[in-house]
């Protein structure tokens, strides 16, 4: 059934009950798998992603399911680079969407996702501290309902934090769209925040990721046709959404750290005494 875009007004609700500037429910956890160096689980609406991070470690021989796409500028020579290589692997489960389409590891869409995530995290992680090593990030999509790239970036950020890999700041991602299609040629169309799958199919949208609490854009992907006049509003809404997501990610990390201190899993050191966990 086509999406009825005539109902999108700043005073009305969207098809899933949200207003134009509201995020879907975001639920996240870290340290979900004890065997991994870092792990996370993230839900953005009905999009559910699981991430596992291993490393930094010696590169060793490449294996089919672990390799993936490495960050740009990492040298392309495996472990011979001065900086650590960020290898990303994305697996989309066949049951994740209604069409139950199975995507292989050489699928063009999967390769694009891996390359984008690797470049975004490679710019934030302090890879120069781990020369001649590899950071392996494995992402598994369990359910798909829009904003896939944003959910993958957020889950990978949480897993890298759990793994204790130094990074400049969180890389938080979100999507933004417009209430009118490209064919309508409506320059005054209102922006939308955090698109679901139904909205992504009918409306133009983009994915933006920012570094920390600033307006510095780390990722900007727009795969649909949209008038130039709408881009500024869409980007502004997307950056504001990234700041909201960044706050959620930070709260998840601090809550986990507080629980670990209370349970005695880690000892309170000098670095943690200076942190405002409240």
Secondary structure as UniProt FT lines:
FT   HELIX           5..7
FT   TURN            10..11
FT   TURN            15..16
FT   TURN            20..21
FT   STRAND          26..30
FT   TURN            34..35
FT   STRAND          38..44
FT   TURN            45..46
FT   STRAND          47..57
FT   TURN            64..66
FT   STRAND          69..70
FT   TURN            72..73
FT   HELIX           78..80
FT   STRAND          85..92
FT   TURN            94..95
FT   TURN            98..99
FT   TURN            105..106
FT   HELIX           108..124
FT   HELIX           127..129
FT   TURN            131..132
FT   STRAND          134..143
FT   HELIX           148..162
FT   TURN            163..164
FT   STRAND          171..178
FT   TURN            182..185
FT   TURN            187..188
FT   STRAND          191..193
FT   HELIX           197..202
FT   STRAND          205..211
FT   TURN            212..213
FT   STRAND          217..221
FT   HELIX           228..263
FT   HELIX           270..273
//
